[in-house]
Amino acid sequence: MSHYVPKEALVVDLKDFIHRSDERVGKFNTAIAEARNPKNGGSEEMEAENIGVLDDYFRFCDELLRWTPKVSSQGDELLRKLLVFYWVLDQPVVRSLQTPITPASSNVDLSWLSYWLVSFARDMGQFMNTPKSAASVYTFYLNEKYNKEAHLWEQPSTGWLSFNHWFARCWRDINHARPISGEGDDNIIVSTADSMYDGNWPIKDGIVSIDGDQNLYLKGVKVNWPIKDLLRTKSDDWKNGHFMHAFLSPTDYHRQHAPVAGKVIEARVIQNQVYLQVEKRKDENGICVDRAITRPMHEIERREHVCTAGIDAPDDAGYQWCQTRGLIVIQTENHGKVAILPIGMAQVSSVILTVKVGDNVKKGDNISYFQFGGSDVVVVFEKQVKFRSDLVAGKTKLDVRQQMATFN
């Protein structure tokens, strides 16, 4: 029997939703137990947040909504709290209560729980815009994960007005901090963000192709991911282009810049799911964010024994298609169209565009930014491009405005 009385209206809603069904109560109790199971990897993080039973998770959600972000000198409480929040919801037994990450669900109404996640992220994001949220920003200056380039950050005369104000910080001088490659050479394509390169794949007949196969596979099920759905377009212009993916960490610079020069012909935000894939670390020590396009075998096996409704095909089959995301399309002078998609992840689903249709942008100009957390970027090219041969998925860290490819 539950004894905890939630303080926040959203957490009251979650508790009511779960307790209206004995089956859902059982599923969430199992999810808590599985999230705490040492063999699954998240026991230390769950213990750090004092989550032992379902009531503890309600209490944790209450506190998270109004938590002032801070980090210790060594740890990263910001990332840990996001991991724990989604780790429980990512357990196979409760995945069936959420809208599947599949092609068929990329443009449909969300399930109750998936929509609750969107509402939770919005509410948390609103708090991150308040002066109270900036109370512990100084701790990030003391943390070695965050402060490596602090001497290059802007220092607003007003001070940091909110956590989001700091999170979306600019450089004092971007031309010094992140000099642009190939200025004046429109054949050179630069990285749109400080990010970890995750790979590039051709688009064949409108389908993103990985490893030469026109489909992504999971558990023997063929899953097609049409590029039209990602871009929310009816145009066939992209059907034989190129797709690349990279991901940001919470410690990165969170503004995106134009990879090419040209005219903005489309600029909008596509509201959809909020999502974060969490997995056991490969070194067996705790849990981490899984941001790659493909999923490791041990994660597939962890999910394999649980039967869920529909096809369960998260990150390795194109979660970008189902996430809240920005869409900026630039028409270049000589190389067709280029689409940049800042992908909202977890509580970072607030994507702010800084350009509008009709704007002319130079390569390297700021075009958008994220608020709060880690995020992804996708760049789609109308035509085939040639990426640097030294780029290694999951290992090459790209600086924004650094060369990553050339037009063929």
C-alpha positions in Angstrom: 0.0 0.0 0.0 1.3 3.4 -0.9 1.8 6.0 1.9 3.7 8.8 0.1 1.5 11.9 -0.8 3.0 13.7 -3.8 3.4 17.5 -3.6 3.6 18.3 -7.3 0.4 18.0 -9.4 2.2 16.1 -12.2 3.5 13.5 -9.7 -0.1 13.2 -8.2 -1.2 12.4 -11.8 1.5 9.8 -12.2 0.6 8.1 -8.9 -3.1 8.1 -9.8 -2.4 6.7 -13.2 -0.4 3.8 -11.8 -2.7 3.0 -8.9 -5.9 2.9 -11.1 -4.8 -0.5 -12.2 -3.4 -3.4 -10.1 -1.5 -4.5 -13.2 0.2 -1.2 -13.6 1.1 -1.2 -9.9 2.7 -4.6 -10.4 4.6 -3.5 -13.5 6.1 -0.4 -11.8 7.0 -2.4 -8.7 8.8 -4.8 -10.9 10.5 -1.9 -12.8 11.8 -0.6 -9.5 13.1 -4.0 -8.5 14.8 -4.5 -11.9 16.3 -1.0 -11.9 17.8 -1.9 -8.5 19.1 -5.3 -9.5 22.9 -5.2 -9.5 23.1 -7.4 -12.6 21.3 -4.8 -14.6 23.8 -2.1 -13.7 21.8 0.7 -11.9 21.9 -0.3 -8.3 24.5 2.3 -7.2 22.7 5.1 -8.9 19.3 4.0 -7.5 20.8 3.8 -4.0 22.4 7.3 -4.4 18.9 8.7 -5.0 17.4 6.6 -2.1 15.0 4.8 -4.3 14.1 1.4 -2.9 10.3 1.2 -3.6 7.8 2.9 -5.8 6.9 5.6 -3.2 10.6 6.6 -3.2 10.4 7.1 -7.0 7.4 9.4 -6.5 9.3 11.4 -3.9 12.3 11.5 -6.3 10.1 12.9 -9.1 8.7 15.6 -6.7 12.2 16.7 -5.8 13.5 16.6 -9.4 10.9 19.0 -10.7 12.2 21.8 -8.4 15.8 20.7 -8.1 18.5 23.4 -8.4 21.2 21.9 -10.7 24.6 21.4 -9.1 27.6 19.2 -9.3 30.1 18.2 -6.7 33.8 18.7 -7.3 34.1 15.1 -8.6 30.6 13.8 -9.4 27.9 14.7 -11.9 24.6 14.8 -10.0 22.9 16.5 -13.0 23.5 13.5 -15.3 22.9 10.9 -12.6 19.4 12.3 -11.8 18.5 12.2 -15.5 19.8 8.7 -15.8 17.8 7.4 -12.8 14.6 9.2 -13.9 14.6 7.4 -17.2 16.3 4.2 -16.0 13.1 3.2 -14.2 10.9 4.1 -17.2 13.2 2.2 -19.6 12.8 -1.1 -17.8 11.2 -3.6 -20.3 8.2 -4.3 -18.1 6.9 -0.7 -18.4 8.0 0.0 -22.0 4.6 -1.2 -23.2 2.9 1.7 -21.5 4.8 4.1 -23.6 4.4 5.0 -27.3 6.7 2.7 -29.3 9.7 4.1 -31.1 8.7 2.8 -34.5 8.0 4.2 -37.9 4.3 3.8 -37.5 4.3 5.9 -34.3 6.5 8.8 -35.5 3.4 11.0 -36.1 0.7 9.7 -33.9 -0.9 10.7 -30.6 1.2 9.7 -27.6 0.2 7.2 -24.9 -0.7 8.7 -21.5 2.7 7.9 -20.0 4.6 9.2 -23.0 2.6 12.5 -22.9 3.2 12.7 -19.1 6.9 12.6 -19.8 6.6 15.5 -22.2 4.6 17.5 -19.6 7.2 16.6 -16.9 10.1 17.8 -19.2 8.2 21.1 -19.9 7.5 21.8 -16.2 11.1 21.1 -15.3 12.3 23.3 -18.1 10.1 26.2 -16.9 11.8 26.0 -13.5 15.2 26.1 -15.2 14.3 29.5 -16.6 13.8 30.9 -13.0 16.4 32.9 -11.0 16.3 30.2 -8.3 17.6 27.6 -10.8 20.9 29.5 -11.1 21.7 29.4 -7.4 24.4 26.7 -7.7 25.8 27.5 -11.2 29.2 28.2 -9.5 29.6 24.5 -8.8 30.0 23.9 -12.5 33.0 26.2 -12.6 34.6 24.0 -9.9 33.9 20.6 -11.6 36.6 19.3 -13.9 34.1 17.8 -16.3 32.5 21.1 -17.0 35.2 23.8 -16.5 37.9 22.8 -19.0 37.2 25.9 -21.2 35.5 28.1 -18.6 38.1 30.9 -19.3 36.6 31.1 -22.8 32.9 31.4 -21.7 31.1 34.7 -21.9 30.6 36.5 -18.6 27.3 38.5 -18.8 27.2 41.7 -16.9 23.9 40.7 -15.3 25.3 37.4 -14.0 23.5 34.2 -14.9 19.8 34.9 -14.7 18.8 31.2 -14.7 20.3 27.8 -15.2 19.2 27.8 -18.8 20.9 31.2 -19.3 24.2 29.5 -18.3 23.5 26.2 -20.1 23.0 28.0 -23.5 26.1 30.2 -22.8 28.1 31.7 -25.7 31.8 32.0 -26.2 33.5 35.3 -25.4 35.0 35.1 -28.9 33.9 32.2 -31.0 36.5 32.9 -33.7 39.1 32.2 -31.0 37.4 29.4 -29.2 36.1 27.6 -32.3 37.7 29.0 -35.5 35.9 28.1 -38.7 37.4 25.7 -41.3 37.3 26.6 -45.0 35.9 30.1 -44.7 34.9 31.2 -48.2 35.1 27.6 -49.6 31.6 26.4 -50.1 32.8 22.9 -50.8 33.8 22.4 -47.1 31.1 21.3 -44.6 31.7 22.0 -40.9 30.3 20.4 -37.8 27.1 21.9 -36.6 27.9 21.3 -32.9 30.5 20.3 -30.3 29.6 16.6 -30.4 30.7 13.0 -30.6 30.6 11.7 -34.1 28.4 8.6 -34.4 28.4 7.8 -38.1 27.1 8.7 -41.5 24.9 6.6 -43.8 23.5 6.9 -47.4 19.8 7.4 -48.0 18.6 4.9 -50.7 15.2 5.3 -52.2 14.1 7.5 -49.3 15.2 5.0 -46.5 18.2 5.6 -44.3 20.6 2.8 -45.0 23.0 1.4 -42.4 25.9 -1.0 -43.3 24.6 -1.1 -46.9 21.2 -2.5 -45.9 18.2 -0.3 -46.6 16.6 -1.3 -43.4 17.4 -1.4 -39.7 16.9 -4.7 -37.9 15.9 -5.5 -34.4 15.2 -9.1 -33.1 14.8 -10.3 -36.6 12.1 -7.7 -37.4 12.7 -5.4 -40.4 12.1 -1.8 -39.6 12.0 0.9 -42.3 12.8 4.5 -41.4 11.7 6.9 -44.2 13.6 10.2 -44.4 10.3 11.9 -45.2 9.0 11.1 -41.7 12.1 12.6 -40.0 11.8 15.8 -42.0 8.0 15.8 -42.0 8.0 16.5 -45.8 6.3 15.1 -48.9 9.2 16.0 -51.1 11.3 13.3 -52.8 14.4 15.6 -52.9 16.1 13.8 -50.1 15.6 10.2 -51.3 19.2 9.6 -52.4 21.0 11.9 -50.1 23.1 11.4 -46.9 22.4 11.2 -43.2 24.8 11.8 -40.3 24.4 11.6 -36.5 26.3 13.0 -33.6 25.5 13.5 -29.9 26.3 16.1 -27.3 27.0 15.5 -23.6 25.8 17.8 -20.8 29.3 19.3 -20.6 29.4 20.4 -24.2 28.7 23.9 -25.7 25.0 23.7 -26.5 24.6 26.0 -29.5 24.4 24.8 -33.1 25.9 26.5 -36.1 25.3 26.4 -39.8 27.4 23.7 -41.5 27.0 25.5 -44.9 26.2 28.9 -46.2 22.9 29.7 -47.9 19.3 30.8 -47.4 17.0 29.4 -44.7 13.9 28.0 -46.5 12.4 26.2 -43.5 12.7 26.7 -39.8 10.3 25.1 -37.2 10.1 22.9 -34.1 8.5 19.5 -34.4 6.9 18.6 -31.0 6.9 14.9 -30.2 8.3 12.5 -27.6 10.9 13.1 -24.9 13.1 10.0 -24.5 16.5 8.9 -23.1 17.9 5.4 -23.6 19.8 4.2 -20.6 21.9 1.1 -20.5 24.4 -0.9 -18.4 28.0 0.3 -18.8 30.2 -2.0 -20.8 32.7 -2.1 -17.9 29.9 -3.4 -15.7 30.2 -0.3 -13.5 26.8 1.5 -13.3 24.6 2.9 -16.0 25.1 5.4 -18.8 23.3 7.1 -21.7 23.1 5.0 -24.9 23.1 7.5 -27.7 24.4 5.5 -30.6 22.4 4.7 -33.7 22.9 1.0 -33.1 22.4 -0.9 -29.8 25.0 -3.4 -28.3 24.0 -7.0 -28.1 23.8 -7.1 -24.3 21.1 -4.4 -24.4 19.1 -6.4 -27.0 19.4 -9.5 -24.8 18.3 -7.5 -21.7 15.0 -6.6 -23.5 14.5 -9.9 -25.3 12.8 -11.8 -22.5 10.0 -9.3 -22.1 7.1 -9.2 -24.5 5.9 -5.7 -25.2 3.1 -4.4 -27.3 4.1 -3.7 -30.9 7.7 -3.5 -32.1 10.1 -2.3 -29.4 12.7 -0.5 -31.5 14.3 2.4 -29.7 17.7 4.1 -30.4 19.2 1.5 -32.7 16.2 1.9 -35.1 16.0 5.7 -35.3 14.7 7.3 -32.1 15.4 10.7 -33.8 12.3 10.2 -35.9 10.1 10.2 -32.7 11.8 12.9 -30.6 11.0 16.6 -30.3 13.3 18.3 -32.7 14.1 21.5 -34.6 14.3 21.5 -38.3 16.3 24.1 -40.2 16.7 23.7 -44.0 19.4 25.7 -45.8 19.4 26.1 -49.6 23.0 26.3 -50.8 24.0 28.0 -53.9 25.7 25.1 -55.6 25.1 21.9 -53.5 21.3 21.5 -53.0 19.6 21.6 -49.6 21.0 20.7 -46.2 18.7 20.0 -43.2 19.9 20.5 -39.7 17.9 18.8 -36.9 18.8 19.6 -33.3 17.2 16.6 -31.5 15.7 17.1 -28.0 16.8 14.4 -25.5 15.2 13.8 -22.2 14.7 17.1 -20.4 16.5 19.0 -23.2 13.5 18.9 -25.4 13.5 22.7 -25.5 15.0 23.5 -28.9 15.3 27.3 -29.6 15.7 28.4 -33.2 17.7 31.7 -33.7 17.0 31.9 -37.5 13.8 32.3 -39.5 12.7 31.6 -43.1 14.3 34.0 -45.5 17.5 34.6 -43.4 20.8 34.3 -45.2 23.4 32.6 -43.1 27.1 32.2 -43.4 28.8 29.0 -42.7 29.4 28.9 -38.9 26.6 31.3 -37.9 24.6 30.4 -34.9 21.2 28.9 -35.9 19.8 27.3 -32.7 20.5 26.1 -29.1 19.3 23.7 -26.5 18.2 24.2 -22.9 19.2 21.8 -20.2 20.8 18.3 -20.6 22.4 16.2 -23.4 21.2 16.3 -26.9 21.7 15.0 -30.5 22.2 16.6 -33.9 21.4 15.1 -37.3 22.4 16.6 -40.6 20.7 15.5 -43.8 22.1 16.3 -47.2 20.1 16.3 -50.4 23.1 15.0 -52.2 25.8 12.5 -51.4 28.8 14.0 -49.5 32.3 12.7 -48.6 33.1 12.5 -44.8 36.6 12.7 -43.4 38.3 9.3 -43.5 39.7 9.7 -40.0 36.3 10.0 -38.3 35.6 7.1 -36.0 32.1 6.5 -34.6 31.9 6.9 -30.8 35.5 8.1 -30.6 36.0 11.2 -32.7 35.0 14.4 -30.9 34.1 17.2 -33.3 34.3 20.9 -32.5 31.6 23.1 -33.8 32.7 24.8 -37.1 35.4 22.2 -37.6 35.5 20.5 -41.1 33.8 17.1 -41.1 33.0 16.6 -44.8 33.1 17.9 -48.3 30.6 18.0 -51.2 31.5 15.4 -53.9 
